[in-house]
Amino acid sequence: MIGKNFCPNCESEEVMMIAGGMTGTWMCKKCGFSGSIFPEKEIVGGNMSENLKGKIVKGEKKTGGRR
């Protein structure tokens, strides 16, 4: 599932994170509301694209080294 945060005050999706951390602080670009609770709307059909899936590479265990 892919989600998009939106403003609980005006329901705009034009929001940005202004501080990180455990909860984070978000701000709406449209109305200026800020807070840590900005719900997510599910994007229908929003899956990781096949192009991105192909770029995930598993790491290899390197053996050998100094003795």
Number of C-alpha atoms within 10 A of each C-alpha: 9 12 12 13 20 21 25 16 12 12 15 14 17 14 21 15 15 13 12 10 6 7 10 13 16 22 20 24 14 13 14 12 14 19 15 15 14 22 13 14 12 12 11 9 8 10 9 10 8 8 8 8 9 8 8 8 7 6 6 6 5 6 5 5 5 3 3
